Amino acid sequence: MTNAAERSLSQVWDVIIVGTGMGGATVGYALAQKKLSVLFLEKGGIVATGQNENTVNTPASRIQNGWWPQPFSQTNPEGRHKQIYAAIGCGFGGSSMHYAAALERMPATDFDALQTTHQLVPCWPISYKDFSPYYEAAEKLYGINNADDSYHLRLSEWDQALITTMRSAGLKPEQLNIGMKYDKECTECISKICHRGCKADSHTTCLKKALQLNNCFLLDFCDVEKLEADQHEVKLIHATYQGQSIKLRGNIVVLSAGALHSPQLLLKSANAYWPNGLANASNQVGRNLMFHGYEIYAIWAPKRFNKIGLQKKSISIRDFYLYAGCRLGYIQSMGLSAGPGDIAIFIKNRLRYSGIHHELLLSIIAKIPSYLIARFLGEASIFAALIEDDPNPDNQIKLNVKEPNGATFSYTITDDLRERANTLYRTFIKYIGK
Ligand SMILES: Cc1cc2nc3c(=O)[nH]c(=O)nc-3n(C[C@H](O)[C@H](O)[C@H](O)COP(=O)(O)OP(=O)(O)OC[C@H]3O[C@@H](n4cnc5c(N)ncnc54)[C@H](O)[C@@H]3O)c2cc1C
């Protein structure tokens, strides 16, 4: 252990932050700028730039590629288990090192009460207006600029024709807000770690800058095991740092270990004061787990162009987020054309989730369909429809020491979610198909 690391163990920090993803690195940088002493704890380390596909499946190679090392087990309603490698980053920047950098605001209506098919979800205790200044600060930090001159660089001739068609059909396509410094060489590092530093991930944007301040320090390869607390506050953090058990003290502890691991750590930290898990008097910790439904649309330009050029993440269609009293979702361009390479990656990922992990077999299975699909799709461009799921207390994370990751999660895709996905598709087609 270095001298600096040893000193970090004896110091009482103003703030200790668990996780250096978008949440942890951003809040840590903001607090460090306010002159507070900040210690970051991160399970992974710095990850080399480049293509870091979520395909490797040994813990060491996964950490090296910036992915969470262990598979997570999903329990379906019939009680069967399926192990999956979730697309969760682990290392400096967390999941944001791999992310696609589309940084959209949630609409103001998301802060209001919501009547779903099952329940009335109460409104947030704060309003969109309260949140607005923080959105503005985060957008500034992550390089989102609505009067962005680079937007026209992103818009191919094809995109422009598509926007014109959408507008004449009554839609209001808008600029997709992307945390990227576009210049002529930017190829958009989607699912990759950007080697030019132009993608605004939380490592480049916040962590690196925080660590240049002399009031910040980071312990990498530090796995936080438990938060020791009385009824009022966290007293100690127990962790394993480079194979050694350590204890750390901070006046404030920020838990930003991601949507699966933050609740898991709280549940693991149960004690006599908190028998159901830390901060879990309500029995809500780990419940209402939400993903978003995800569908892929292929869209052709209204008239053929010789070349559609490099597709960029450019267009956002928000017309159907709330539509006829129903919450549907966003549609946004993915920055992909329908070439055989991209289609093969998509097919392989789907197959991996269904349990096939043999790389050669995956390549063989994906090869012919990807060429056929690419031929069929021609010069289509790929859009993603993101459909909002609703909270459901049975979609939940539960501890299970027998599992490689120490927990399982359950998640049911409801008929309502399927129906809203179909409605979004049908409604969009009604406009765009004209
Ligand atoms: C391929 C991909 C594309 C995406 N594209 C987009 C997009 O375009 N737009 C968008 O808004 N979102 C996108 N996302 C999602 C987005 O990246 C995440 O929602 C966001 O980064 C989550 O931030 P977080 O800080 O909550 O958690 P994370 O980024 O998951 O960070 C948690 C960190 O905590 C660390 N950690 C966890 N447990 C411990 C522990 N016990 N001890 C120490 N450290 C721990 C982890 O190693 C990790 O580094 C994408 C994600 C992926 C994987």
The ligand as a Gaussian input file, in Angstrom:
#p B3LYP/6-31G(d) Opt

LIG

0 1
 C      -23.531000       0.626000     -23.496000
 C      -24.309000       1.634000     -22.663000
 C      -24.892000       2.728000     -23.284000
 C      -25.597000       3.678000     -22.513000
 N      -26.064000       4.801000     -23.133000
 C      -26.688000       5.756000     -22.429000
 C      -27.101000       6.973000     -23.044000
 O      -26.889000       7.211000     -24.228000
 N      -27.736000       7.894000     -22.257000
 C      -27.956000       7.693000     -20.910000
 O      -28.505000       8.577000     -20.253000
 N      -27.557000       6.549000     -20.310000
 C      -26.919000       5.586000     -21.018000
 N      -26.477000       4.441000     -20.392000
 C      -26.758000       4.283000     -18.960000
 C      -25.823000       5.161000     -18.127000
 O      -24.490000       4.927000     -18.517000
 C      -26.016000       4.824000     -16.644000
 O      -27.372000       4.970000     -16.316000
 C      -25.213000       5.731000     -15.721000
 O      -23.890000       5.805000     -16.153000
 C      -25.311000       5.184000     -14.288000
 O      -24.471000       5.955000     -13.447000
 P      -24.288000       5.555000     -11.915000
 O      -23.262000       6.480000     -11.358000
 O      -25.607000       5.489000     -11.254000
 O      -23.756000       4.042000     -11.905000
 P      -22.533000       3.362000     -12.628000
 O      -22.089000       4.127000     -13.799000
 O      -22.900000       1.937000     -12.813000
 O      -21.348000       3.471000     -11.571000
 C      -21.296000       2.743000     -10.395000
 C      -19.821000       2.586000     -10.028000
 O      -19.785000       2.064000      -8.703000
 C      -18.799000       1.063000      -8.638000
 N      -19.195000       0.149000      -7.553000
 C      -20.322000      -0.589000      -7.477000
 N      -20.330000      -1.301000      -6.340000
 C      -19.184000      -0.989000      -5.694000
 C      -18.628000      -1.403000      -4.475000
 N      -19.255000      -2.289000      -3.673000
 N      -17.421000      -0.900000      -4.113000
 C      -16.774000       0.015000      -4.892000
 N      -17.267000       0.433000      -6.075000
 C      -18.453000      -0.052000      -6.461000
 C      -18.834000       0.408000     -10.001000
 O      -17.624000      -0.261000     -10.271000
 C      -19.084000       1.578000     -10.923000
 O      -17.894000       2.151000     -11.371000
 C      -25.755000       3.484000     -21.115000
 C      -25.166000       2.387000     -20.483000
 C      -24.445000       1.472000     -21.240000
 C      -23.776000       0.304000     -20.531000

